[in-house]
Amino acid sequence: MALAIFDKWGLNPREQRVATIFVVVAGVMLLLAIPIGMQSLVSSRKAENDELRTALTAVQAARSQVRDRQFAKDAIATRYQKKTPPLAGFLQESARSNKIDVTDSVDRPEVPHGKRYVERSTVVHFKKASMLPVAKFLETVEKSQHPVSVTRLNVRKRSGEPDSYDVEVGVSAYDRTEAPAAPAPTDKPSTDKKP
């Protein structure tokens, strides 16, 4: 049948052999090309699926990290909700609860930190204080539910007196100021007058 087609085209026997070999080779290549093409398509899709599976696994694993970060962020926001009372009184009360006498306290001016936070600081002095009450005082300040931190600590041993120190403690409180509220859109009064 192939020869009859070649006869229609006017091919001699040598050209018919070459054409027949060409048709056979093209047929074999076509039969091999389809499975190879399908295999490469399947393997590329498999690689894409593996990448997606890896990405989904990473997202699932990161959920706990995101949850922990959100928990920490909420804890910080909760801590800043309560404004720290005036530091001099707060420190005086903490010292008194640990049986330490505050000789003097000096309030420092407020320092803004960015647009939303303000630092207030106070320095207090203790004379002839024992180390255990001072340590308990520092622990009380740090464990308070207020956003405060000890920013300065200067301890000098009093000569000739065992367990007697002059102590200078600087404490800073950080207050969050509310962001200015966006102005509410105002409705323009209608200038159309009805007859």
C-alpha positions in Angstrom: 0.0 0.0 0.0 2.9 2.3 0.8 4.3 1.5 -2.6 1.1 2.5 -4.3 1.2 5.9 -2.6 4.8 6.3 -3.7 3.8 5.4 -7.3 1.3 8.2 -7.3 4.0 10.7 -6.5 6.1 9.3 -9.2 9.0 8.0 -7.1 11.5 5.6 -8.5 12.4 2.4 -6.5 15.4 3.9 -4.8 13.4 7.0 -3.6 10.6 4.7 -2.5 13.1 2.8 -0.2 14.4 6.0 1.2 10.8 7.3 1.7 9.8 4.0 3.3 12.8 4.1 5.7 11.9 7.7 6.5 8.2 6.7 7.2 9.3 3.8 9.4 11.8 5.9 11.4 9.2 8.7 11.8 6.7 6.2 13.0 9.1 4.7 15.5 10.1 8.1 16.7 6.4 9.1 17.1 5.7 5.9 19.1 8.7 6.6 21.4 8.1 10.4 21.6 4.6 10.0 23.1 5.6 7.9 26.1 8.8 10.0 26.7 6.8 13.2 26.5 4.2 11.9 28.9 6.9 10.7 31.3 8.6 14.1 31.3 5.2 15.8 31.8 4.5 13.5 34.7 7.9 14.0 36.3 7.7 17.8 36.0 4.2 17.7 37.7 5.6 15.4 40.3 8.4 17.9 41.0 5.8 20.7 41.3 3.7 18.6 43.7 6.8 17.8 45.8 7.6 21.6 46.0 4.0 22.4 47.0 4.0 19.5 49.6 7.3 20.9 51.1 5.9 24.4 51.2 2.7 23.2 52.9 4.7 21.2 55.4 6.8 24.3 56.2 3.6 26.4 56.6 2.2 23.8 59.0 5.4 23.7 61.0 5.5 27.5 61.2 2.0 27.8 62.7 3.3 27.1 66.1 6.0 29.7 65.7 3.4 32.3 64.5 1.2 31.3 67.5 4.2 31.8 69.9 5.0 35.2 68.4 1.4 36.3 68.6 1.3 35.2 72.2 4.4 37.2 73.0 3.1 40.2 71.2 -0.2 40.0 73.1 1.7 39.6 76.4 3.6 42.8 75.6 0.5 44.7 74.7 -1.2 43.5 77.9 1.8 44.6 79.9 1.6 48.1 78.4 -2.1 48.4 79.0 -1.5 49.1 82.6 0.2 52.5 83.1 3.0 52.5 85.7 2.1 54.6 88.7 4.5 57.5 89.6 7.9 55.9 90.0 8.9 57.7 93.2 5.9 56.4 95.1 6.1 52.9 93.4 9.8 52.6 94.4 9.2 53.9 97.9 6.5 51.4 98.5 8.6 48.5 97.1 11.5 49.6 99.3 9.3 49.8 102.4 8.0 46.3 101.7 11.6 45.1 101.7 12.5 47.1 104.9 14.8 49.6 103.1 14.7 53.3 103.7 14.9 55.5 100.6 17.0 58.6 101.4 16.1 60.5 98.3 14.7 60.1 94.8 15.2 62.1 91.7 12.8 62.1 88.8 14.4 62.6 85.3 12.6 64.2 82.4 10.6 62.0 80.1 12.3 60.8 77.0 10.2 59.9 73.9 11.0 56.6 72.2 9.5 56.7 68.7 5.9 57.9 68.3 4.2 55.6 70.7 6.4 55.2 73.8 7.7 57.5 76.5 10.4 56.6 79.1 10.1 58.0 82.6 13.0 57.4 84.9 13.7 57.9 88.6 16.9 57.4 90.6 16.7 56.4 94.3 19.4 56.1 96.9 19.6 53.8 99.9 22.1 54.4 102.7 23.4 51.6 105.0 21.3 48.9 103.2 22.0 45.1 103.5 22.5 43.2 100.3 19.6 40.7 100.8 16.9 43.5 101.1 18.4 45.3 98.1 18.3 42.1 96.0 14.7 41.5 97.1 13.8 45.1 96.2 15.3 44.6 92.7 13.4 41.4 92.3 10.2 43.1 93.4 10.7 45.9 90.8 11.4 43.4 88.0 8.5 41.1 88.8 6.0 43.9 89.0 3.3 43.7 86.4 4.3 47.1 85.0 6.6 47.8 82.1 9.6 48.8 84.2 13.3 47.9 84.2 16.3 48.6 86.4 18.6 50.8 84.2 21.2 51.8 86.7 22.8 50.1 89.7 25.7 51.5 91.6 26.7 49.7 94.9 29.4 51.0 97.2 30.6 49.1 100.3 30.7 51.1 103.5 34.0 50.7 105.1 34.2 49.2 108.6 30.6 48.0 108.5 29.8 44.4 107.5 27.0 43.9 105.0 26.3 47.6 104.7 26.1 49.4 101.3 25.2 52.7 99.8 23.1 51.9 96.7 21.9 54.0 93.8 19.2 52.4 91.7 17.8 53.9 88.4 14.4 52.6 87.3 12.7 53.4 84.0 9.1 53.0 83.2 7.9 52.8 79.6 4.4 54.1 78.8 2.6 53.6 75.6 0.9 56.7 74.3 -2.2 56.1 72.2 -1.8 56.8 68.5 -3.7 59.9 67.4 -7.1 58.8 66.0 -7.7 59.3 62.4 -10.1 62.2 61.8 -13.6 61.0 61.0 -14.8 61.9 57.5 -17.2 64.8 57.7 -20.2 64.9 55.5 -20.4 68.1 53.4 -23.7 69.9 53.8 -25.8 69.7 50.6 -25.8 72.8 48.6 -28.8 71.7 46.5 -31.9 73.5 47.6 -35.2 72.0 46.8 -37.8 74.5 45.4 
